[in-house]
């Protein structure tokens, strides 16, 4: 069975609107993919510091990071659930990428440039934004970061499923926006 890696950076956990959109999409995809899930709020990560940098330079990599990098490199598809946070996504997701961006696992070089080693062909990025910032707006850097990471790791196309302007909407409007994004994600899941 093909493998789907789910990377969940939903800081609000069960109260997360992003997770509400992602959950039914993951449920549908679980019928076709073996799911490997990384719930980032539960993982033992710390951001890059002088100590962690020195460890990495000495070849000391946390075992969970090696395992996650290998799993990502072998994944057929990836789904990232992360809310809009400070013009991008929560720092825990960037920290996860820092730990799993490993030379000769997720990427290498050919003497001239970096070359991705991942076999993934599609990534679905599920997100919600409180402000009125649609995908592609210069203030929204999560999608562009993932585009750049895709080029480094060779992840394939990035498909963004987003609901926005949720903090300035009525409860009814919020529900409609969440449901609309969920329907869009479920349509994408048909050929994902």
C-alpha positions as CSV (number, residue, x, y, z in Angstrom):
1,X,0.0,0.0,0.0
2,X,1.2,3.5,-0.8
3,X,2.3,5.7,2.1
4,X,0.8,9.1,3.1
5,X,2.8,11.2,5.7
6,X,0.6,13.5,7.8
7,X,2.4,16.3,9.5
8,X,0.1,18.0,12.0
9,X,1.2,21.4,13.4
10,X,-2.2,22.4,14.8
11,X,-1.3,24.2,17.9
12,X,-4.9,24.5,19.1
13,X,-5.2,20.7,18.8
14,X,-8.8,19.6,19.1
15,X,-10.1,23.2,18.9
16,X,-8.2,23.8,15.6
17,X,-10.2,24.8,12.6
18,X,-7.4,23.6,10.4
19,X,-7.6,20.1,11.9
20,X,-11.4,20.2,11.4
21,X,-10.7,20.6,7.6
22,X,-7.9,18.1,7.5
23,X,-9.6,15.3,9.5
24,X,-12.2,14.2,6.9
25,X,-9.6,14.5,4.1
26,X,-7.2,12.2,6.0
27,X,-10.1,9.8,6.7
28,X,-10.8,9.5,3.0
29,X,-7.2,9.1,2.0
30,X,-6.7,6.4,4.7
31,X,-8.7,4.1,2.5
32,X,-6.0,4.3,-0.2
33,X,-2.9,5.0,1.8
34,X,-1.0,3.7,4.9
35,X,-0.9,6.7,7.2
36,X,2.2,7.7,9.1
37,X,1.4,10.6,11.4
38,X,3.6,13.2,13.0
39,X,1.8,15.3,15.6
40,X,4.4,18.0,16.1
41,X,2.9,19.4,19.4
42,X,3.7,16.0,21.0
43,X,7.3,15.6,19.6
44,X,10.5,16.3,21.5
45,X,11.9,19.1,19.3
46,X,13.9,22.1,20.0
47,X,14.8,24.8,17.5
48,X,18.3,25.1,16.1
49,X,20.7,26.4,18.8
50,X,24.5,26.5,19.0
51,X,24.4,23.1,20.8
52,X,22.1,21.4,18.3
53,X,24.0,22.9,15.4
54,X,27.3,21.5,16.8
55,X,25.7,18.1,17.4
56,X,24.4,18.1,13.8
57,X,27.8,19.1,12.4
58,X,29.3,16.2,14.4
59,X,26.8,13.8,12.9
60,X,24.7,13.5,16.0
61,X,21.1,13.5,14.8
62,X,18.1,12.7,17.0
63,X,16.8,9.2,16.1
64,X,13.3,10.5,15.6
65,X,14.6,13.0,13.0
66,X,16.4,10.3,11.1
67,X,13.3,8.1,11.1
68,X,11.0,11.0,10.0
69,X,13.4,12.1,7.2
70,X,13.6,8.6,5.8
71,X,9.8,8.2,6.1
72,X,9.3,11.5,4.3
73,X,11.8,10.6,1.6
74,X,9.9,7.4,0.9
75,X,6.4,8.8,1.1
76,X,4.1,8.7,-1.9
77,X,2.1,11.7,-0.7
78,X,2.3,14.3,2.2
79,X,-0.4,16.2,3.9
80,X,0.5,19.1,6.1
81,X,-2.1,20.6,8.5
82,X,-0.9,23.9,9.9
83,X,-2.7,27.2,10.7
84,X,-1.5,30.6,9.5
85,X,0.8,31.9,12.2
86,X,2.9,35.1,12.1
87,X,2.6,35.3,8.3
88,X,3.5,31.7,7.8
89,X,2.9,28.7,10.0
90,X,3.8,27.7,13.6
91,X,7.5,27.6,14.4
92,X,7.2,24.0,15.4
93,X,6.7,23.1,11.7
94,X,9.8,25.0,10.7
95,X,11.7,23.3,13.5
96,X,10.5,19.9,12.2
97,X,11.7,20.8,8.7
98,X,15.1,21.9,10.1
99,X,15.5,18.5,11.8
100,X,14.4,16.5,8.8
101,X,16.2,18.3,6.1
102,X,19.1,15.9,6.1
103,X,21.8,15.6,3.5
104,X,21.7,12.3,1.6
105,X,18.2,11.5,2.9
106,X,15.8,14.2,1.8
107,X,18.3,16.0,-0.5
108,X,21.9,15.8,-1.8
109,X,23.9,17.7,-4.3
110,X,25.4,17.0,-7.7
111,X,28.4,19.3,-7.4
112,X,26.5,22.3,-8.8
113,X,23.3,22.4,-6.9
114,X,21.0,20.7,-4.4
115,X,19.0,17.7,-5.7
116,X,15.9,16.3,-3.9
117,X,15.7,12.7,-3.0
118,X,12.1,12.4,-2.1
119,X,9.7,10.3,-4.2
120,X,6.6,12.3,-3.3
121,X,4.6,13.7,-6.2
122,X,2.0,15.8,-4.4
123,X,1.7,17.6,-1.1
124,X,-1.6,18.9,0.3
125,X,-1.2,21.9,2.6
126,X,-4.3,22.4,4.7
127,X,-4.4,25.8,6.5
128,X,-6.7,28.4,8.0
129,X,-6.1,32.1,8.4
130,X,-7.9,34.4,10.8
131,X,-7.1,37.5,8.6
132,X,-8.3,38.3,5.1
133,X,-5.2,37.0,3.5
134,X,-5.8,34.6,0.6
135,X,-3.3,32.1,-0.7
136,X,-0.7,33.8,-2.9
137,X,-0.9,37.1,-1.0
138,X,2.6,38.4,-0.2
139,X,1.8,38.4,3.5
140,X,1.2,34.6,3.3
141,X,4.5,32.9,3.3
142,X,3.5,29.3,4.3
143,X,2.7,28.3,0.7
144,X,5.8,29.9,-0.8
145,X,8.0,28.3,1.9
146,X,6.5,24.9,1.0
147,X,7.1,25.6,-2.7
148,X,10.8,26.3,-2.0
149,X,11.1,23.2,0.2
150,X,9.5,21.1,-2.6
151,X,12.2,22.3,-4.9
152,X,14.9,21.4,-2.4
153,X,13.5,17.9,-1.5
154,X,11.7,17.2,-4.8
155,X,8.2,16.9,-3.3
156,X,6.2,17.6,-6.4
157,X,3.3,20.0,-6.6
158,X,1.9,21.8,-3.6
159,X,-1.9,21.9,-3.4
160,X,-3.2,24.4,-0.8
161,X,-6.6,24.0,0.9
162,X,-7.3,27.2,2.8
163,X,-10.1,29.0,4.6
164,X,-9.4,32.6,5.5
165,X,-10.8,35.7,7.2
166,X,-12.2,33.5,9.9
167,X,-11.6,35.9,12.8
168,X,-13.8,38.6,11.2
169,X,-16.8,36.4,10.4
170,X,-19.9,35.3,12.1
171,X,-20.1,31.7,13.5
172,X,-22.3,30.8,10.5
173,X,-19.8,32.3,8.0
174,X,-17.0,30.5,9.7
175,X,-18.8,27.2,9.4
176,X,-19.5,27.8,5.7
177,X,-15.8,28.7,5.1
178,X,-14.6,25.6,6.9
179,X,-17.1,23.4,5.1
180,X,-16.2,24.9,1.7
181,X,-12.5,24.3,2.3
182,X,-13.3,20.7,3.4
183,X,-15.3,20.1,0.3
184,X,-12.5,21.5,-1.9
185,X,-9.9,19.3,-0.1
186,X,-12.1,16.2,-0.5
187,X,-12.3,16.9,-4.2
188,X,-8.6,17.2,-4.4
189,X,-8.3,13.9,-2.4
190,X,-10.1,12.1,-5.3
191,X,-6.9,12.3,-7.4
192,X,-4.3,12.9,-4.7
